[in-house]
Amino acid sequence: MAFLDNLGKKIGDIAQTTAKKSSEMIEVTKLNMAINSAEDSIKKIYVSIGEYTYKQFEDNALQDPYLLDLSNQIKAQKDKIAEIRQKINEVKNISICSSCGAEVDANSAFCAKCGNRMEVKQTAASEGPVCPNCKAQVAPGAAFCNSCGAKQG
């Protein structure tokens, strides 16, 4: 019986050790989560500082040469992004509404979302027929204009 008593005591000790280790692990995990939360807050503050500094750059109020250089790098990347977005819009044959930001078919005269008049891009005459009513390009053989709805020749 001493063997079983000894075995029971060892199992009890193992269970206590396991419970203690689990408790420690849970506490360490909670503390690590608190550290991660604080680090995320710091990152958000860094972003806010950067956005404020860049706003100063846009307002021509930034004096520090190092920050001016970094802000110019940001501006160059923003310009690059704008060019790439424009190329994407050309590939998708869309325009962006200046009023609401919606994607609009490049041949549409008005935004379908807010009704804003879209800027019609001038195209070469050799690209196809033009609507006599609104001067928008129409598909060859089209019965009606996609831009204004006028009946075609």
Secondary structure, 3 states (H helix, E strand, C coil): CHHHHHHHHHHHHHHHHHHHHHHHHHHHHHHHHHHHHHHHHHHHHHHHHHHHHHHHHHCCCCCCHHHHHHHHHHHHHHHHHHHHHHHHHHHHCEEECCCCCCEEECCCCECCCCCCECCCCCCCHHHCCECCCCCCECCCCCCECCCCCCECC
